[in-house]
Amino acid sequence: MVVSTTNAANANQTAGDGAANTRDQRKVRRAKRQELLDAGLQAYPVEVERTHTLAQIREKYPSLEAGEETGDIVSVAGRIVFQRNTGKLAFATLQEGGETGDHPRLQVMLSQGRVGAEALDSYKGLADLGDHIAVTGEVIASKRGELSIMADSWTMASKALRPLPVLHADLADETRVRQRYADLIVRQEAAEMVHKRSAVVRSVRRALEDQGYIEVETPILQLIHGGAQARPFETHLNAFDQTMTLRIATELYLKRAVVGGIDKIFEIGRVFRNEGVDSTHSPEFTMLEAYEAYSDMYGMADRIREIILSAAEASGVGKELETPEGNTVVLDEPWEWQEFYPAVSEAVGQQITPDTSAEDLRAIAKKHQIDVDENLDVQQLAMELFDELVEPNIIQPTFIYHYPQAAQPLARPHREDPRMVEAWDLIINGYEIGTAFSELIDPVIQRERLTAQSDAAAAGDEEAMQLDHDFLRALEYGAPPTGGLGMGVDRLVMLLTGTGIRETILFPLLKPEGDE
């Protein structure tokens, strides 16, 4: 059957001429879809014949001579990403999603002498860039030596109603992120990121499982928000007529499990914090939390080093990585340990201790042109100085430890100086990658800490934790000495790939847009 192309003038020009051009092409493509249906053909068949992937063909025939014919008949399918039509011969390049983030491609050739005039005309009239087609034919090398399929037949596998974007013309940063599906089609780096992130997550699991950890899942919907200082998202559970929150951390449930005798435990999961959005923060992100009975912050430092070295290997970085700023981060040398107050002292050029007054800290902040909230207490002021003057300048892996108590309400008091806590943050390339505690297991002190947090929440602190009576009840059954670790998976991928958080998250949260 000859398929008419009267109402389907060739729309194989690439996109890039703006919204009007896109609307015109969509109109033409919808007409082609209808022509397929009117001719009794399918625009979206449930299946097509496919004996090999494009990658398998390339692997099986790596070195054919120009003009060589194999006699092997195969069926392949893929998305058309290039077309060139001549009088009695049409060329198309098909693309598929690779197993490692690459975009395997293969040329197909449709000759009138092989497929017939009817099939060639229908291809020229109905197939556009972006369409998925299936082709059956012989594996050959073209006269120019290009591995190809010389088609005996073709069929539509999926009709694309929108034209493919042109990489540099159409896919601005915002569009790439918002229309990630289009980004994945035309930009190999986007697909590679998906595979690299998957490899990193697998390596994190493997590193912990090799140490005897087990993975669990804890509730996302929670009655009480806790485990971190952050503003939660609220929702409503109709079944209980109860206000709920999305979890801001997995900590308190994982610690309950440790009380119950699960000595090595971890979870990799989404957490939700109703805070700002920038190049290193997303309101929805992936967190690793791991807890080990009879360990402490020093034991958890060994764990995060194992995790990061494993992830670097899995992502192809190896032992050194180059940052976008031109720095070289060396991962396999000893990681530095630096105490919090001496680090701040070095940055401001004078000694800062837990006894330094709030007035003096405000004066130092003013000297360094740092605006600070007038309601910050002395410990919070010290942390503000650290955030502004110390953290951004740490490039090599460094454990900053012995924080003021206000930094980590769930960490154990320092064994020698109770004004500080046994906790560290791992800083690499100017931002925090992970944190760990010698966990606070004394239920009396923990109740005091959470009560203070609850009082702060009642006074208007939207990031303060609520008083979790069930968690405190669990601690009263007796928790073993425990080390705890938290690490942002997105931050780790950012470090290893040199990208911002919106690139590492496949579908990041964005402001709404108007309908198209």
N, C-alpha and C positions, 0 to 999 in steps of 0.2 A: 504494500500500500504506500503510495506517495503521500507524504504529509505536506499539506499546503503551508507555505511560509508567507502568504500575502500580508497577514497582519503582524508579522514578526520580523521586521527588519533587523538585521544583525546588530546586536547590542553588545558586542564583545569588546568595546572600548573599555579601558579601565576607569575606575572611579577617580574622583579628584576635582571635579568641576563644581563642587558644592551641592547643597541640598536639592536644588532644582534638578540637576543632572541625575542625582540619585533617584528622585521621584519619577523622572522620565524612564529611567532604566527599569525601575520596579514595575511600572505600568507595562512596558514591553515584555518583561519576563513573565508577568502574570498572564499575558496573552499567550505566550509560548506554552505555559503550563496548561492553559485551557485547550490549546491546539492538540497537545499530547492526549488529553482526556477525550476530546472530540474524535480523535483518530482511533480510539479504543486502546490506547497505550497507557502506561502508568507513569506518573511523574514521581511517585514515591513508592516503589514496589517493596513488598515485605522482605524480599531477598533477591540477590543476584548471584550468578555463578562466579566463584572466586576460588581458584586452585592454589594461588600463591599470593603472598604479599609482595609489594614492590621491592622491599628490602631482600626478600628471599630470591627474587629474580636477579638482583644485582650481585648477591653473594654466589649464586649458582653459576653465573656467566660473567666472570670478572674480566675476561680479556679476549673478546671476539675481535677478529680482524674486520676491517672496513669491508662492508658488502657481504659478510659471512651469513649464511642461513643455517639454522640448526635443525629445522624440521620439527622442533618441539612446539606443540600447541598448548597454550596456557590461557587461563582466565584471570585477569587482574581488575582491580577497581581502585579509584582514587578521585581526588578533587582536581579539577582542571585549574592550573595556575598559569598556564601560558598557551596561546593558540596562534597558529599561522595557517591560513587557508590559501591554497592556490587553486588553479582550475580543476584539476583532477586528483589532487592530493591535499590532504589536511594533516597538520602536525598538532599534537597536543602534549603538554607535559602534565603528568598526573603526580599528585603529592598525597602522602598518607602520614599519619601520626606515627613517629618512630618509638621504639621501646626505650630509648635512652634520651629522648628529647630532640633528636635530630628529625629532619623532615625528608625521608627518603623520597626520591623522585624518579620517574621513568618516562621516557618518550613513547608515545603511541603514534602510529601512522595509519591513516585511512586512505586507501587508494581506490579510485573508482573501479579499476580493473579487478580488485579483490573483493570489495564489499558491495559493489554495484552502485549505479547512479542514484537509485532511490535512497539507499542507506546513507550515502555520502551527502546528498542534498538535505536529508533530514538532520544529519549531524550539523552541517553548516548553518541550517536555519534555526535549530532548537537548542544547541548546546552553547552555553556561555561560560565565561570565567567564573569559577566558584562552584559550578555544578559538579556533583559526583556522577561519574559514569563507570560502567563496567565494559571491558573489552576482552574479546576472545580472539586469539590469533597466534602467529608464529613468532618465536624469539629470534631476532636478527640483529645485525649491526648495520646501521644506515651507511650510505656511501661515504659519509664523513666520519664513520666509526662510532657513532652514538648507539649504545645499547637501546633497543626499541622492541616494541610489539607491532608487527604488521597485522592489522586487524582483519579478521574475517567477518566480524559482526560487532555491534556496540549496542548498548541499551542505557537509558537514563536510570541512575540509581537514586538521585535526589536532586530536584530542581531548585537552585538557589534563586530566591526572589530579590535579594539585594546584591549589588556588585561588591566585589572584594575591594577593600580600601587599598590605596597606594601607601606604602610604608611611610615615606617621608612627607607626603603631601597631606594625608588624611589623619594619620594616627598621632596626634599631639598627645602629650603625656596624660592629660585628663581623659582623653578618649580611649587611649590604650588601657587604662585602668578600668574605666567604666564598661567598655566593651571588650572584656578580656578574651572572649571567644574569638573576636576578630584579630586581636593581638596574637593569639596562639596560632592562628592560621598563617599570618604573613610574617611573623617575626620569630625566628628560630630560638632566639635568646629567651623568649617568654616560655616556650615549651621546655627548654633546658632548665629553667628555674623550677618548674613543677617537679621535674625528675630529681634535681639536686635536693630540693626540700624533702622529697620522699626518701631519698638516700640518707639524708641527715637524721630524719626521724627514726628510720630503721636502725641506724647506727647507735642512736641514743638508747633505744630499747635493748639492743644487743649488748651494749656495754654494761647496762644494769643487770640484765638477765644473766650475763656471764659471772656476775658477782653474787648471784643467788636471790636477786630481787624478784618479786612477783608484781604484776600489773593489775590494778583494780579500777573500778569506776565508782565515783561518789556523786551525790546529788548535785544537779545544776540549779534546780528550784529549791530555795531554802527559806525557812521562816526567819532566820536570824543571819545577818551578814557579819562575817568575821574572818580572821586569818590574815588580814592585811588592813592597812589604812587607806581606804579608797571609797569614793562615792558610788553606791550601787545603783543598778537599774531596778525599778520596781514594776511588779505586775500583780495580777489578781487571780487567785485560784477560786473559780466559781463553786467547785464541789464543797469547799470548806468555808466559802465566803470570807476568804482570808487574804490579806496583803502578803505577797511573797517578794523575794528578791532573787535576781540571778546571781550566782556565786561570784565573789571577787577573788576567791582563792579556794584551793582544795585542802588546805592545811588541817583544819579542825577535824574533819572526818577521817583523814589519813591517820592522825594521831589517835583517834578513838580505836582504829584498827590495831595500832601498835600496842595500846593498852590491852587489847584482846589477845595479844600474842603473835601477831603478824610482824615478825621482827625486821624484815626487809621488804619495803613496799614502795610502789611509785604509781603515779598517774600522769599521763600526758593528755591534757584536755583543754577545752576552751574555757576562759574566764572572761568576765565582763565588768568593766569599770567605766562609770559614766564621767569620763574626764576628757581632756582636750585631745585633738588630733594633730599630729605633726609627723615629721620624717622618722621619728623613733617611737611614736605612741599610736596605738589604735584602741578604741573602746572595747573591741573584741579581739582577743589574741590567745595564743596557745602557750600554756605554761607546763613545765615539768616540775613536779614536786616529788621528792624522794626522802624516805625516813629510814634510819637504821638504828636498831636498838644496840646499846652498848658502844656507840660511837659518839663523836663530838664534832666540833667545827673543823678540827684538823683532819679527822677521818673523811669528812665530806669534801674537804679540799682535794683529797686524793681522787674522790669520785668524779668531781667536775673536771679535773684534769684528764682523767681517762675518757670521759664523755667527749670532751672537746677535741682531743687528739684523734679519737675514733671518727668523729664527725668530719674533721678536716681531711682525713684520709678518704672517707666515703664520698666527699664532695669533690675530690680531685685537687684540693689545695695542697695537701702534704704537710710539711713541717713549717713552711713559711708562707705568709700571705702578704700581698701588696695592697695597701689601702688606697681608696680614691684620692686621698690627700698626698700620696707619694711616700708614705711610711712603710717600712718593712716590719711586720710583726713576726717574731720568732716564737714558735709554739713549743719546741722540744727542749728548750733550755730551762733551767730552774726558774720558777715563777717567784717574783719578789713578794715579801710580806712587809707592809708598812702600816704603822699604827695611825689611827685617825688624827689624834691631836698633834703629834709631831708633823704629820703631813700638812695640816692646816698652818701650823707655825712656820714651816718652811715657805709656804706660799705667800704668807702675809709679811714675812720678815721680822716677826717677833713671837715670843713664846705664848702659846695658847694652851691652857689646861682646863680641866673640868671646873676649876675655881675662878677662871676668868669671868668677870662680871658682864652682865648684859649691856651695860653702858659702854664698856670698853669694846665689846664686839660690834655694837652699833657704830661706834666711831671708826672702827676698822673697815666696816662695810661702806661707810660714807667715803672714806679715804680711797677706796677702790671702786667708787662709783657703782655700788650695788644697792639697789632699792630693796628694802626689807619691810615686811609687814610690821606695824607697830605692836601687834598682839603676839609676836613670836617670843617664846621664852628663851632662856640662855642656851639650852641645848639645841633648840631649833635654829637659833642664830648661828651657832657653830656649824650646823649641818648646811645652812644656806651658804656660808663661806666656802665650805668644802665643795658643794655642788657647782659654784661659780668659778672658783679659782684653782681647784685641785683636779677634780674628775676629768674635765676636758683635756687636760695636759698629760694624762697617763696613757701611754701608747702600748708599752709591753705589758703582758699579763701580770697584774698586781693584785694581791689580796690586801684590801684595806680593812683593818680589824680594830677591835676594841672601840666600838661606837658608843656614843652616849646612850643612856637607857631609853630616851624618848624615840630613838630611831627604830627600835625593834621591841614592841611591847610583849612579844611572845618568846623572847630570847632569855636565856639564863643570865643572872647577874655575874659579872666577872668574878672569878674565884678569889681575886686579891683586892679588887677595887669595885665595890658595888655600885658606884656611880656610872659604871660602864657595863656593857653586856658582852657576852661571848658570841660574837657574830662577825662575819666578814662579808664584804661585797667584792666580787671579782670585776675589775675594771680592765677593759681592753679597748684600745683605740678610742679612748675618750668617753666611753659610756659603759654602764653596768650591764654585765652579761648574766650574772647569777649572784645569789646570796645564800648564806648558810648560817645556822645557829648551833650552838650547844643548847638544846631545847630546854625551856623552862618546864619542869615537871612537878614542881612544888605547888599543889593546888591552892594553898593559902596565899602565896605570893601572886599566883596567877589570878586568883579572885580579886586581889587588890588592884592588879594591873587592869583587868577588864572592867572593874567597877569605875576606875578612873576614866577609862575610855568611854564608858556608858554615861558618866557625868558630863564629859566633854560633848558627847552627842546630844544630850539634853540641853546643853548650853548653846547648841547651834553648829557644832562641828560636824559637817556632813560626811567627813571621811573617817570619823572615829568609829571603832567597832562597838557592837552591842554586847550586852552581857548574855553569854550563852551558858545557861545553867546545866544543860545536859552535858556539854563538853567538860565543865568543871566537875560534874558528877563522875564522868569517866576518869578524870585524873585522880579522883579520890579513891578509885580502886587500885591505884598504884601503877604509874608508868615507869618503865626502866629508863636509865640514862640513855638519851637518844640524840643523834645528830640528824639535822634536817637540812635539806637543800631545795632551793627554788631556782629555776632558770627559765628565762624567756626563750622559747624555741624560735620565735621570729627574730629575736635579737641575735641568736646564734647564726641563723641563716644570713642575716644582714652582714654579720662580721665576715663570714666565709665567702660571700658573693660580692661584697662591696656595693650593696644596693640599699635603698630605703625600704621602710617597712611595707609600703604599698606595693612594691615589686615582689616581696617575699610571700605576701598573702595572696592567694589565687583570686579571691573575690572580696577585696576590702570594702569596708563601709564607706559610702560616699553620700554627699548631699543629693537629694532627689532632683531629677530633671524632668522637663516637660515631655509629654508623649510625642513620638515622631509618627 
